[in-house]
């Protein structure tokens, strides 16, 4: 960091991360368009393919999204017949999200996406792993509770 001028755009780590995030989203967009889902919807589907059913609260925690952001995403996924929203029988305040058969079937079509994205980065497997590790550590540091 240039201590003499801390307000240079080139000194802003947050901008570098923001710009990278936008570029990653651009990489995903044409691939996900074929599946008729958006990048945030893809993240919801990944979470559900890994662990389902999930409550809206659990899903929000996994994806770092609040219910106000998550609810419209889930509504669109339900309209696309990829998920089902249903009140929990144990706790009526909780809404559980499950995959439909169509949602389960989408997983097979999505399985090649990570390797396609990896190829588009131009990174070696070692570089990719190092960046992933560093970003996870940065995220953990930023979200660490005092």
N, C-alpha and C positions, 0 to 999 in steps of 0.2 A: 504494500500500500504506500502511496506517495503521501508521507506525513505533511509535507508542505501544502498540499492541496487535497484534503480528504474528500472533497466533493466532485472529483473527476469521475465521470461515468465509468471509466476503466478501473477505478478502485472499488466499485460497488459489487461485492459478491452476489448480493441479492439480484442485481440486474443480470449477471451471467447465468444464474440459475433460472431466472424468469425466461431469458432468451432461449436457453436450452430446452426448457419445458415446452415453449411454443414450437420449437423445431421438432421435438419428439411428437407432439400432437400432429404436426403436419405429416410426419412419416406414417402415422397410424391412420389418418383420415381416409386415404383412398382404399386401404385394405379393409377398414371397417365399413366403408360405404357399401362394399359388396355384401356384407353381412346385415346391412340396414340398421346398424347401431352406431352411436357416437362413442367417443373415447370415454367419457364418464360412465356411459351405460356398459361399456366393455369392462371397466373396472368393477362395476357391480356384479356382472356376470362371472368374472374371475373369482370374486369372493364367494359367490354362491356355488360355483363349481367345486370350490375347495371345501366349503362347510355350508351345508344347507339342511334344514331351514335355518335362517338367521332372523332375529328380531330387527326391526328398523334401528333400534339403539345399537345393537351389536354391529350391524352393517355400517352405521355411521362412525362408530369407534374404529373399525378396521380401515375405513376409507378416509378418516379425518374429515367427515362432512356432517353438518348439522341436519336435523330433520327437515328444515325448511328448504334445503338444497336437495336432499335425498328424495323427498316425497314426490316432486314432479318427475324426477328420473324414474322412480318406481312406477308411477302412473303410466308413463309412456311405454315402459317395458311390459306392463300388464296389458295395455292396449295392443301391443305387438304380439301378445299371447306368449311371451317368454317367461313370465313370472306370475305367481298368484300371491295376492296379499290377503291375509286371513287373520282375524283376531285370535289370540292365544286362548285356549280353553282354560288354562291354569290362571292366566292373568289377563282379563279383558282389556286392560290398558295397553297391553303389548300387541303389536302387529307383527306376525311372522311372514317372512318372504320365502317362498319355495319356487323351485323351477317347474315349469310345465314340460311336457314331452318335447315340445318345440325348443324350449330353452336348453334341455339336456342335449338334444340333437345338434344344437348350434356349437357345442363344445368341440365336436369332431372337426367342424369347419374352421374353428379358431386355433386349433392346435399348432398350426404352422406359423402363426403370427409372431411369436417371440423370435424364432429363427430368422424370419423375414426382416424384422426390425434390427436384429443384431447385424445382419449382413449390410443393411443400409447405413449403419454407423461407421463402417470402415475400421472399427477397432479390432485389435487382436482379442482372443478370449481372455488373456491375462489383463489387458487394459480395461476391458468391459467389467471384469470381476472387481478390479481395483476401484474403478469409479463407483460401481454399485455399493461396495463396502464403505467407501468414503462418504457417499451421500446418506447411507443408513446411519453412520456414526454422527454426521452433522445433524440429521433429523433428530436423533436421540438426544444430542446436546441441546438442541433448540427447544425440545419438548420436556426436558428434564424438570421435574417438580422440585422446587426449593424446600 
